[in-house]
Amino acid sequence: MRVSQGLFVTWREAPSEAETRGIAMLTRAGFVRKLGSGLYANLPLMQRVLHKLEAVIRQELGGVAQEVSFPVLQAESLWRESGRWEAYTQAEGIMFTVTDRAGRQLALGPTHEEVAVAVVRELARSYRDLPVSVYQIGRKFRDELRPRFGLLRTREFTMKDGYSFHASPDDLRAHFEAMSGVYARILTRLGVRWRPVEADSGNIGGADSREFMVLTDVGEDEVLYTGDGRYAANAERAVSRAADAGPSPFHAFARHHTPGTPTVATACAALGCEPAHMVKNVLYDAVFSRGEGRQLVPVLVSVRGDHSVNPVKLWNAVQARAGQVGSGPLLALEVAQPEVWAAGELPLGSLAPDLSDDVIARRQGIHPAFLCLCDEAATASRNFTTGANETDWHMTGANWGVQYPLPEVVEVRQAQAGDASRHDPAQALHSARGIEVGHVFQLGTRYARAMNAGFTAADGSTQPFHMGCYGIGVTRLAQAVAEQLSDERGLVWPPVIAPYPVILTVVDAQDERQMGVAETLYARLRAAGVDALLDDRPERAGVKFADADLTGIPYRVTLGRALEQGEAEVRVRRTGEVRRLAVAEVVPYLQGRVTAPELA
């Protein structure tokens, strides 16, 4: 490709809305243009990166899964079967829906579990037909509340999503590990720093999932890990050992007047104890789907005073108890607004674990009893202090099973850097930021049971499929590479996905000798299987050098004064290394480097 003949426009300044270096460089280098909130156009250079990235993905998936193509438009009925229609249209509100001319609702696919099940349940009827593993690479649509960080969170994006169906949990686990190996090889080939971590399954569901994180300071996710390499998890999922609270200074159950102490810190200061000696009680509003309407359930969560509630863990715990309150899917979970459901004023800041259900107003759409939960670390508290259910009063020397009944125990504490790990108390958790670029799930039989999808087993019985799903955000991964590998001069693409591995820069496009040698090298490189970009613009050499750095092309061949000695300069973008080679040596040198990028 000749630069003078292509859509090649660079910018000296980044757009004001560019939030990270990666998207700033992709925009400045002419790879993408923003058209609206969460909407980007991929220009020719970006399309080449994405096509090469997709080729790497297809190469690594060869022999592991078969490629298919599912429709983007999905019938509402499939999502009703799985029970996820309300979750995606109301709870997260993340799914775009449209109505056809017959009045039928359709979804613009944010994911394709339902479609995959609907296809495979018609085609795989016997255990002899299993396992089945398929994938597609295509567009997804999600109505993000706050699209941000360029291609990392958009409303339309390219994704590789795969689905597998198995006759047994063991076979599913084996394929889960095989697919994890595929992801590991893809990221290793890209030359980025990455880490697999335990993760929350979210609305996809399933018993076990693993995220693949590209490590970078601009990552939306926090990763907690140990130095021995034996543990790594997304902070949404991470667990740790709670630090020992030490002996409580209280030995008898007593009531204390504590005016002006609405927080843990002020109450502990007044009582002469540490936050770890307190059990605080936090109110949440849970909104569930119920029939054609909604039901609000007040939730009372007890945690140790020095701990905080992990909102994702709490969501999962509350959702798992929907049946206890006679409701459908959980739609929202937020810190409580008692004025909506309380019968009168509540003693906020002085709540006790036994707050009476009588404080809840008896109104339509409000559950008449608290869903009471206690974090497992708080269950170990002895002689603790807590609220007295009266403003400006606290109780001390309290114990579970004596003064207060122990609520249902859950693990909802937020682990954090510095905590001791569970597998080895000598190993502390460390923190890093990461961009989630891949996620693999063991879904089990959730979708198969909901959608009546199964097979005839060897013994003649009908069994549900054991299902897995596997996603890679293709556009997200491209920007993640840009975030981690870019520098102050621009992008730094690994050769395997660079839009062009080589750029030929002619210092003076009016010099017939320089242009002649450039044309010859251009033809020889292409004949050798090396796709080169020829910068033949009538621009100053400095502009061309800056653009070569900005676009991140791995090797720049400069054709200038060195030609007087029959030589050209070859510069490695990532390291800055410069070599002068005889013109005849340039093609074999580059051919070896481009086809063996680990040597770069």
C-alpha positions as CSV (number, residue, x, y, z in Angstrom):
1,M,0.0,0.0,0.0
2,R,1.2,3.5,-0.9
3,V,0.5,6.1,1.8
4,S,-0.3,8.7,-0.9
5,Q,-3.1,6.6,-2.3
6,G,-4.7,5.6,1.0
7,L,-7.0,7.0,3.7
8,F,-4.1,8.0,5.9
9,V,-4.6,11.1,8.1
10,T,-2.7,11.7,11.4
11,W,-3.2,14.4,14.0
12,R,-0.7,16.2,16.2
13,E,-3.1,16.6,19.1
14,A,-5.3,14.1,20.8
15,P,-9.1,14.9,21.0
16,S,-10.1,16.4,24.3
17,E,-12.4,13.5,25.1
18,A,-9.7,10.9,24.8
19,E,-9.5,9.4,28.3
20,T,-6.5,7.1,28.0
21,R,-3.2,7.1,26.1
22,G,-4.3,4.1,24.0
23,I,-7.4,5.7,22.5
24,A,-5.6,9.0,22.1
25,M,-2.9,7.3,20.1
26,L,-5.4,5.3,18.0
27,T,-7.3,8.5,17.2
28,R,-4.2,10.6,16.5
29,A,-2.7,7.8,14.3
30,G,-5.8,7.6,12.1
31,F,-7.0,4.2,13.2
32,V,-10.4,5.2,14.6
33,R,-12.8,8.1,14.6
34,K,-15.5,8.7,17.3
35,L,-19.0,9.3,15.9
36,G,-21.0,9.4,19.1
37,S,-21.2,8.2,22.7
38,G,-19.8,4.6,22.5
39,L,-19.7,4.6,18.7
40,Y,-16.5,4.4,16.7
41,A,-15.6,4.0,13.0
42,N,-12.7,1.7,12.3
43,L,-10.5,3.2,9.6
44,P,-8.3,1.1,7.2
45,L,-5.3,0.7,9.5
46,M,-7.6,-0.5,12.4
47,Q,-9.4,-2.9,10.1
48,R,-6.1,-4.5,9.2
49,V,-5.2,-4.9,12.9
50,L,-8.6,-6.4,13.7
51,H,-8.4,-8.8,10.8
52,K,-5.0,-10.0,11.8
53,L,-6.2,-10.3,15.4
54,E,-9.1,-12.4,14.3
55,A,-6.7,-14.5,12.2
56,V,-4.7,-15.3,15.3
57,I,-7.8,-16.2,17.2
58,R,-9.0,-18.5,14.4
59,Q,-5.5,-20.2,14.2
60,E,-5.5,-21.0,17.9
61,L,-9.1,-22.2,17.9
62,G,-8.4,-24.6,15.0
63,G,-9.1,-28.1,16.2
64,V,-10.8,-26.9,19.4
65,A,-14.0,-25.4,18.0
66,Q,-15.9,-24.9,14.7
67,E,-16.8,-21.5,13.4
68,V,-20.5,-20.5,12.9
69,S,-22.5,-17.4,12.5
70,F,-25.6,-16.7,14.6
71,P,-28.1,-13.9,13.8
72,V,-27.7,-10.6,15.6
73,L,-31.5,-10.3,15.9
74,Q,-32.8,-12.7,18.5
75,A,-36.4,-13.6,19.4
76,E,-37.7,-12.4,22.7
77,S,-39.1,-15.9,23.3
78,L,-35.7,-17.4,23.6
79,W,-34.7,-14.9,26.3
80,R,-38.0,-15.6,28.1
81,E,-37.2,-19.3,28.1
82,S,-33.8,-18.7,29.8
83,G,-35.4,-16.3,32.2
84,R,-33.0,-13.5,31.3
85,W,-35.3,-11.1,29.4
86,E,-36.1,-9.0,32.5
87,A,-32.5,-9.1,33.8
88,Y,-31.1,-7.7,30.5
89,T,-33.9,-5.3,29.7
90,Q,-34.8,-4.0,33.2
91,A,-32.1,-4.9,35.7
92,E,-29.0,-3.9,33.8
93,G,-31.0,-2.4,31.0
94,I,-28.1,-3.3,28.8
95,M,-30.0,-4.9,25.9
96,F,-31.2,-3.0,22.8
97,T,-34.6,-4.1,21.7
98,V,-36.6,-3.5,18.6
99,T,-40.2,-4.2,17.5
100,D,-40.9,-5.6,14.0
101,R,-43.9,-4.6,11.8
102,A,-45.9,-7.5,13.4
103,G,-45.4,-6.1,16.9
104,R,-43.0,-8.8,18.0
105,Q,-40.0,-7.8,20.2
106,L,-36.5,-8.7,19.2
107,A,-33.2,-8.2,20.9
108,L,-30.0,-6.9,19.3
109,G,-27.7,-9.6,20.7
110,P,-25.4,-8.6,23.6
111,T,-24.5,-12.3,23.8
112,H,-25.7,-15.6,22.2
113,E,-26.2,-18.3,24.9
114,E,-29.9,-18.6,24.2
115,V,-29.4,-18.8,20.4
116,A,-26.6,-21.4,20.8
117,V,-28.8,-23.6,23.0
118,A,-31.8,-23.3,20.6
119,V,-29.5,-24.4,17.7
120,V,-27.7,-27.3,19.4
121,R,-30.8,-28.8,21.1
122,E,-32.2,-29.5,17.6
123,L,-29.0,-31.0,16.3
124,A,-27.3,-32.9,19.1
125,R,-29.8,-35.5,20.4
126,S,-27.5,-38.3,21.6
127,Y,-24.4,-38.6,23.8
128,R,-22.7,-39.8,20.5
129,D,-23.2,-36.3,19.1
130,L,-21.3,-34.7,21.9
131,P,-19.2,-32.7,22.6
132,V,-20.1,-29.8,20.4
133,S,-18.0,-26.6,20.5
134,V,-18.7,-23.7,18.2
135,Y,-17.7,-20.0,18.0
136,Q,-18.4,-16.9,16.0
137,I,-16.7,-13.5,15.5
138,G,-19.1,-10.7,15.0
139,R,-20.8,-7.6,16.3
140,K,-22.4,-7.3,19.7
141,F,-24.6,-4.5,21.0
142,R,-24.9,-3.3,24.6
143,D,-26.7,-0.2,25.8
144,E,-23.9,0.9,28.2
145,L,-25.0,3.5,30.8
146,R,-21.7,5.3,30.6
147,P,-19.7,4.4,27.4
148,R,-16.1,5.4,28.2
149,F,-12.4,4.7,27.7
150,G,-12.6,4.5,23.9
151,L,-13.1,1.0,22.6
152,L,-12.9,-0.5,26.1
153,R,-16.6,0.2,26.8
154,T,-18.7,0.9,23.7
155,R,-22.2,0.2,22.6
156,E,-21.3,-1.7,19.4
157,F,-18.2,-3.9,19.3
158,T,-16.6,-7.0,17.8
159,M,-16.4,-10.1,19.9
160,K,-15.4,-13.7,19.6
161,D,-18.0,-15.7,21.5
162,G,-18.0,-19.5,21.8
163,Y,-20.3,-22.2,23.3
164,S,-19.7,-25.8,24.1
165,F,-22.0,-28.7,25.0
166,H,-21.0,-31.8,26.9
167,A,-22.4,-35.0,28.3
168,S,-20.7,-34.6,31.7
169,P,-19.2,-32.1,34.1
170,D,-15.7,-33.7,33.7
171,D,-15.8,-33.2,29.9
172,L,-16.9,-29.6,30.4
173,R,-14.1,-28.9,32.8
174,A,-11.5,-30.4,30.4
175,H,-12.8,-28.2,27.6
176,F,-12.8,-25.2,29.9
177,E,-9.1,-25.8,30.5
178,A,-8.4,-26.3,26.8
179,M,-10.1,-23.1,25.9
180,S,-8.2,-21.3,28.7
181,G,-5.0,-22.7,27.0
182,V,-6.2,-21.1,23.7
183,Y,-6.6,-17.8,25.4
184,A,-3.2,-18.0,27.0
185,R,-1.5,-18.7,23.7
186,I,-3.3,-15.8,22.0
187,L,-2.1,-13.3,24.6
188,T,1.4,-14.8,24.7
189,R,1.6,-14.4,20.9
190,L,0.7,-10.7,21.3
191,G,3.6,-10.1,23.6
192,V,1.6,-8.4,26.3
193,R,1.7,-8.8,30.1
194,W,-1.4,-10.7,31.2
195,R,-2.8,-12.7,34.0
196,P,-5.7,-15.2,34.4
197,V,-7.9,-14.5,37.4
198,E,-10.9,-16.0,39.2
199,A,-13.9,-14.0,38.3
200,D,-17.6,-13.3,39.1
201,S,-19.9,-14.9,36.5
202,G,-22.4,-12.0,36.5
203,N,-25.6,-12.4,34.5
204,I,-24.0,-15.1,32.3
205,G,-24.2,-17.4,35.4
206,G,-22.4,-20.6,36.1
207,A,-20.4,-22.1,38.9
208,D,-16.9,-21.1,37.8
209,S,-15.4,-18.5,35.5
210,R,-12.0,-17.2,34.7
211,E,-11.0,-13.8,33.3
212,F,-8.0,-13.0,31.2
213,M,-6.6,-9.6,32.1
214,V,-4.1,-7.4,30.2
215,L,-2.3,-5.5,32.9
216,T,-2.3,-1.8,32.6
217,D,-2.8,1.2,34.9
218,V,-5.9,2.3,33.0
219,G,-7.7,-1.0,33.5
220,E,-11.2,-0.7,34.9
221,D,-10.8,-3.9,37.0
222,E,-8.7,-4.4,40.1
223,V,-6.8,-7.7,40.3
224,L,-5.8,-9.1,43.7
225,Y,-3.0,-11.6,43.6
226,T,-0.3,-13.3,45.7
227,G,3.4,-13.2,45.0
228,D,3.7,-16.9,45.0
229,G,1.6,-17.1,41.9
230,R,-1.0,-19.4,43.5
231,Y,-3.9,-17.0,43.7
232,A,-5.3,-14.2,41.5
233,A,-8.8,-12.9,41.3
234,N,-10.9,-10.0,40.2
235,A,-11.5,-7.8,43.3
236,E,-15.3,-8.5,42.6
237,R,-14.6,-12.2,43.4
238,A,-11.5,-12.1,45.6
239,V,-11.5,-13.6,49.1
240,S,-8.9,-13.2,51.9
241,R,-8.4,-13.9,55.6
242,A,-9.9,-11.4,57.8
243,A,-7.3,-9.9,60.2
244,D,-7.6,-10.9,63.8
245,A,-9.8,-8.4,65.6
246,G,-8.0,-8.8,68.9
247,P,-9.7,-9.1,72.3
248,S,-12.7,-6.8,72.8
249,P,-12.5,-4.3,75.6
250,F,-16.1,-5.1,76.5
251,H,-17.0,-7.9,78.9
252,A,-20.6,-7.3,79.8
253,F,-23.7,-6.4,77.8
254,A,-24.4,-2.7,78.4
255,R,-26.2,0.3,76.8
256,H,-24.3,3.5,76.2
257,H,-25.3,7.0,75.3
258,T,-23.2,8.1,72.2
259,P,-24.5,11.4,71.0
260,G,-23.1,12.7,67.6
261,T,-21.7,9.3,66.5
262,P,-23.3,8.5,63.2
263,T,-20.2,6.7,61.8
264,V,-18.1,3.7,62.8
265,A,-15.1,6.0,63.5
266,T,-17.0,8.4,65.8
267,A,-18.8,5.7,67.7
268,C,-15.6,3.7,68.3
269,A,-13.8,6.9,69.4
270,A,-16.6,7.5,71.9
271,L,-16.6,3.9,73.2
272,G,-12.9,3.4,73.3
273,C,-12.7,0.4,70.9
274,E,-11.4,-0.4,67.4
275,P,-13.6,-0.7,64.3
276,A,-12.9,-4.4,64.3
277,H,-14.8,-4.7,67.6
278,M,-18.0,-3.3,66.0
279,V,-20.7,-5.0,64.0
280,K,-22.2,-2.4,61.7
281,N,-25.6,-2.9,60.1
282,V,-26.2,-1.6,56.6
283,L,-29.5,-1.2,54.8
284,Y,-30.0,-1.9,51.1
285,D,-33.0,-1.8,48.8
286,A,-33.5,-4.8,46.6
287,V,-35.9,-4.5,43.8
288,F,-37.2,-7.8,42.3
289,S,-39.4,-8.6,39.4
290,R,-42.7,-10.1,40.6
291,G,-45.4,-11.0,38.1
292,E,-46.2,-8.0,36.0
293,G,-44.8,-5.6,38.6
294,R,-41.9,-5.1,41.1
295,Q,-41.3,-5.8,44.7
296,L,-39.0,-3.9,47.0
297,V,-37.3,-6.0,49.7
298,P,-35.4,-4.2,52.5
299,V,-32.0,-6.0,53.1
300,L,-30.1,-5.7,56.4
301,V,-26.5,-6.7,56.1
302,S,-24.2,-7.1,59.2
303,V,-20.5,-6.7,58.7
304,R,-17.5,-6.0,60.9
305,G,-16.9,-2.3,61.4
306,D,-13.5,-2.3,59.7
307,H,-14.8,-4.1,56.6
308,S,-16.9,-3.0,53.6
309,V,-19.5,-4.8,51.6
310,N,-18.6,-6.0,48.1
311,P,-21.6,-5.0,46.0
312,V,-21.1,-7.8,43.4
313,K,-21.0,-10.5,46.1
314,L,-24.0,-9.0,47.8
315,W,-25.9,-8.9,44.5
316,N,-25.2,-12.6,44.1
317,A,-26.2,-13.4,47.6
318,V,-29.5,-11.5,47.4
319,Q,-30.3,-12.9,43.9
320,A,-29.8,-16.4,45.2
321,R,-32.5,-15.8,47.8
322,A,-35.2,-14.5,45.5
323,G,-37.2,-17.6,46.2
324,Q,-37.3,-16.8,49.9
325,V,-39.2,-13.5,49.2
326,G,-41.3,-15.0,46.5
327,S,-39.9,-12.9,43.7
328,G,-38.4,-13.3,40.3
329,P,-35.0,-11.9,39.0
330,L,-33.2,-9.2,41.0
331,L,-33.5,-5.9,39.0
332,A,-31.7,-3.4,41.3
333,L,-29.7,-3.3,44.5
334,E,-28.7,0.0,46.1
335,V,-28.0,1.6,49.4
336,A,-31.4,2.0,51.0
337,Q,-33.7,5.0,50.8
338,P,-35.8,4.2,53.9
339,E,-38.2,7.1,53.2
340,V,-39.6,4.9,50.4
341,W,-40.5,2.0,52.6
342,A,-40.1,2.8,56.3
343,A,-43.2,3.4,58.5
344,G,-41.4,6.2,60.3
345,E,-37.9,7.6,60.9
346,L,-35.1,5.1,61.4
347,P,-32.2,5.4,63.8
348,L,-29.6,5.4,61.0
349,G,-26.1,5.1,62.4
350,S,-27.4,3.2,65.4
351,L,-29.0,0.2,63.8
352,A,-28.8,-3.2,65.5
353,P,-28.8,-6.7,63.9
354,D,-32.3,-7.3,65.2
355,L,-34.0,-4.3,63.7
356,S,-37.7,-5.1,63.9
357,D,-39.8,-5.8,60.8
358,D,-42.4,-3.5,62.4
359,V,-40.5,-0.5,61.0
360,I,-41.5,-1.5,57.4
361,A,-44.6,0.1,56.1
362,R,-47.3,-2.3,55.1
363,R,-47.9,-1.2,51.5
364,Q,-48.4,-2.9,48.2
365,G,-45.1,-3.8,46.5
366,I,-43.0,-3.8,49.7
367,H,-42.0,-7.0,51.3
368,P,-43.0,-7.0,55.0
369,A,-39.8,-8.5,56.4
370,F,-36.1,-7.8,56.2
371,L,-33.8,-10.1,54.4
372,C,-31.2,-10.4,57.1
373,L,-27.6,-11.4,56.1
374,C,-24.3,-11.5,58.1
375,D,-20.9,-11.6,56.6
376,E,-19.0,-14.7,57.7
377,A,-16.1,-12.6,59.1
378,A,-18.6,-10.8,61.4
379,T,-19.8,-14.1,62.8
380,A,-16.5,-14.6,64.6
381,S,-17.0,-11.3,66.5
382,R,-17.2,-11.7,70.3
383,N,-18.4,-9.1,72.9
384,F,-18.9,-6.7,70.0
385,T,-20.4,-3.3,70.0
386,T,-23.3,-2.4,67.7
387,G,-26.3,0.0,67.4
388,A,-29.1,0.0,69.9
389,N,-31.9,0.7,67.3
390,E,-32.2,4.2,68.9
391,T,-30.4,7.3,67.7
392,D,-27.3,8.2,69.7
393,W,-27.2,4.9,71.6
394,H,-25.0,1.8,71.2
395,M,-24.8,-1.6,72.8
396,T,-21.5,-3.2,73.9
397,G,-20.5,-6.7,75.0
398,A,-22.9,-8.3,72.6
399,N,-22.7,-11.9,71.2
400,W,-24.4,-13.9,68.5
401,G,-26.9,-16.4,69.9
402,V,-27.1,-14.6,73.2
403,Q,-28.3,-11.0,72.7
404,Y,-28.8,-11.3,68.9
405,P,-29.9,-14.2,66.7
406,L,-27.3,-14.9,64.0
407,P,-28.7,-14.0,60.5
408,E,-28.1,-16.1,57.5
409,V,-24.3,-16.3,56.9
410,V,-22.9,-15.2,53.6
411,E,-19.4,-14.1,52.3
412,V,-19.8,-10.5,51.1
413,R,-16.7,-8.8,52.4
414,Q,-14.6,-6.8,50.1
415,A,-11.0,-8.2,50.0
416,Q,-8.3,-5.7,49.6
417,A,-4.5,-5.3,49.0
418,G,-2.6,-6.1,52.2
419,D,-5.0,-8.8,53.4
420,A,-3.6,-12.3,54.1
421,S,-4.4,-14.9,51.5
422,R,-6.5,-17.9,52.5
423,H,-4.1,-20.5,51.1
424,D,-1.1,-19.1,53.1
425,P,-1.4,-16.4,55.7
426,A,2.2,-15.4,55.0
427,Q,1.2,-14.4,51.5
428,A,-0.3,-10.9,51.3
429,L,-2.6,-9.8,48.5
430,H,-1.2,-7.3,46.0
431,S,-3.1,-5.1,43.7
432,A,-2.8,-4.4,40.0
433,R,-5.1,-2.9,37.4
434,G,-6.2,-4.8,34.4
435,I,-8.4,-4.8,31.3
436,E,-10.6,-7.8,30.9
437,V,-10.1,-9.0,27.4
438,G,-11.4,-12.6,27.7
439,H,-13.8,-14.5,30.0
440,V,-14.5,-18.3,30.1
441,F,-17.4,-19.8,32.0
442,Q,-18.5,-23.2,33.2
443,L,-22.3,-22.7,32.9
444,G,-23.3,-26.2,33.9
445,T,-26.9,-27.1,33.2
446,R,-28.5,-23.7,33.9
447,Y,-29.5,-22.9,30.4
448,A,-30.1,-26.5,29.3
449,R,-32.6,-27.0,32.2
450,A,-34.3,-23.6,31.6
451,M,-34.7,-24.2,27.9
452,N,-35.4,-27.9,28.0
453,A,-32.2,-28.8,26.0
454,G,-30.8,-32.3,26.5
455,F,-29.6,-35.5,25.0
456,T,-30.2,-39.3,25.4
457,A,-27.4,-40.7,27.6
458,A,-25.8,-44.2,27.1
459,D,-28.3,-45.7,29.6
460,G,-31.3,-44.3,27.7
461,S,-32.1,-41.5,30.1
462,T,-32.6,-37.9,29.1
463,Q,-29.9,-35.6,30.5
464,P,-29.4,-31.8,30.2
465,F,-26.4,-30.5,28.4
466,H,-23.4,-29.3,30.5
467,M,-22.6,-26.0,28.8
468,G,-19.6,-23.6,28.7
469,C,-19.2,-20.3,27.0
470,Y,-16.0,-18.4,26.0
471,G,-15.6,-14.7,25.0
472,I,-12.9,-12.5,23.7
473,G,-13.5,-8.8,23.1
474,V,-11.7,-8.3,19.8
475,T,-11.9,-4.5,19.6
476,R,-11.3,-4.3,23.3
477,L,-8.2,-6.5,23.0
478,A,-6.8,-4.3,20.3
479,Q,-7.0,-1.2,22.5
480,A,-5.6,-3.1,25.5
481,V,-2.5,-3.9,23.4
482,A,-2.4,-0.2,22.5
483,E,-2.7,0.8,26.2
484,Q,0.1,-1.4,27.4
485,L,2.6,-1.2,24.5
486,S,2.3,2.5,23.4
487,D,4.8,5.1,24.5
488,E,5.0,8.9,24.3
489,R,5.6,8.8,20.6
490,G,2.7,6.6,19.6
491,L,1.5,3.1,19.2
492,V,3.9,0.1,19.3
493,W,2.2,-2.9,17.6
494,P,3.5,-6.4,17.9
495,P,4.4,-7.7,14.4
496,V,1.7,-10.4,14.5
497,I,-1.1,-7.9,14.4
498,A,0.5,-4.7,13.1
499,P,-1.4,-3.2,10.2
500,Y,1.8,-3.4,8.2
501,P,5.0,-5.0,9.6
502,V,7.2,-2.6,7.6
503,I,7.1,1.0,6.4
504,L,9.4,2.2,3.7
505,T,10.1,5.9,4.4
506,V,11.5,7.9,1.5
507,V,13.3,10.9,2.8
508,D,13.0,12.9,-0.4
509,A,10.2,11.7,-2.7
510,Q,11.6,13.9,-5.5
511,D,14.9,12.0,-5.5
512,E,14.7,9.5,-8.3
513,R,17.4,7.2,-6.7
514,Q,15.6,7.1,-3.4
515,M,12.2,6.4,-5.0
516,G,13.7,3.8,-7.3
517,V,15.3,1.8,-4.5
518,A,12.0,2.2,-2.5
519,E,10.0,0.8,-5.4
520,T,12.4,-2.1,-5.8
521,L,12.3,-3.0,-2.0
522,Y,8.5,-2.6,-2.0
523,A,8.1,-5.1,-4.7
524,R,10.7,-7.6,-3.3
525,L,9.1,-7.4,0.2
526,R,5.7,-8.1,-1.2
527,A,7.1,-11.0,-3.2
528,A,8.7,-12.4,-0.1
529,G,5.3,-12.3,1.8
530,V,6.1,-9.2,3.8
531,D,3.3,-6.6,3.5
532,A,4.9,-3.2,3.4
533,L,3.6,0.4,3.5
534,L,5.4,2.8,1.2
535,D,5.4,6.4,2.5
536,D,5.9,8.2,-0.8
537,R,4.3,11.5,0.3
538,P,6.0,14.8,-0.6
539,E,6.3,15.6,3.1
540,R,9.4,16.6,5.2
541,A,11.4,13.7,6.6
542,G,10.6,14.7,10.2
543,V,6.8,14.5,9.5
544,K,7.2,11.0,8.0
545,F,9.4,9.8,10.9
546,A,6.9,11.1,13.4
547,D,4.0,9.4,11.6
548,A,5.9,6.1,11.4
549,D,6.4,6.2,15.2
550,L,2.8,7.3,15.8
551,T,1.3,4.4,13.8
552,G,3.4,1.9,15.6
553,I,4.6,-0.1,12.6
554,P,7.3,-2.5,13.9
555,Y,10.1,-1.8,11.3
556,R,10.9,1.5,9.5
557,V,13.3,1.3,6.5
558,T,14.7,4.8,5.8
559,L,15.9,5.5,2.3
560,G,18.0,8.6,2.3
561,R,21.6,9.7,2.3
562,A,22.9,6.2,3.3
563,L,22.0,5.1,-0.2
564,E,25.2,6.8,-1.4
565,Q,27.0,3.9,0.3
566,G,24.5,1.4,-1.0
567,E,22.8,1.1,2.4
568,A,19.4,1.7,4.1
569,E,18.6,2.3,7.8
570,V,16.3,-0.2,9.5
571,R,14.8,1.0,12.8
572,V,13.0,-1.2,15.3
573,R,10.0,0.7,16.7
574,R,9.8,-1.1,20.1
575,T,13.5,-0.8,21.0
576,G,14.7,2.1,19.0
577,E,17.6,0.0,17.6
578,V,18.9,1.2,14.3
579,R,20.9,-0.9,11.8
580,R,22.5,0.1,8.5
581,L,22.3,-2.7,6.0
582,A,23.2,-3.1,2.4
583,V,20.1,-2.7,0.3
584,A,20.4,-6.3,-0.8
585,E,20.3,-7.5,2.9
586,V,17.1,-5.6,3.8
587,V,14.5,-8.0,2.5
588,P,16.0,-11.2,4.0
589,Y,16.7,-9.4,7.3
590,L,13.1,-8.2,7.6
591,Q,11.6,-11.5,6.4
592,G,13.3,-13.3,9.2
593,R,12.3,-10.8,11.8
594,V,8.7,-10.5,10.8
595,T,8.1,-14.2,10.6
596,A,9.9,-14.8,14.0
597,P,8.6,-11.8,16.0
598,E,9.8,-13.3,19.3
599,L,13.3,-12.2,18.2
600,A,12.2,-8.5,17.8
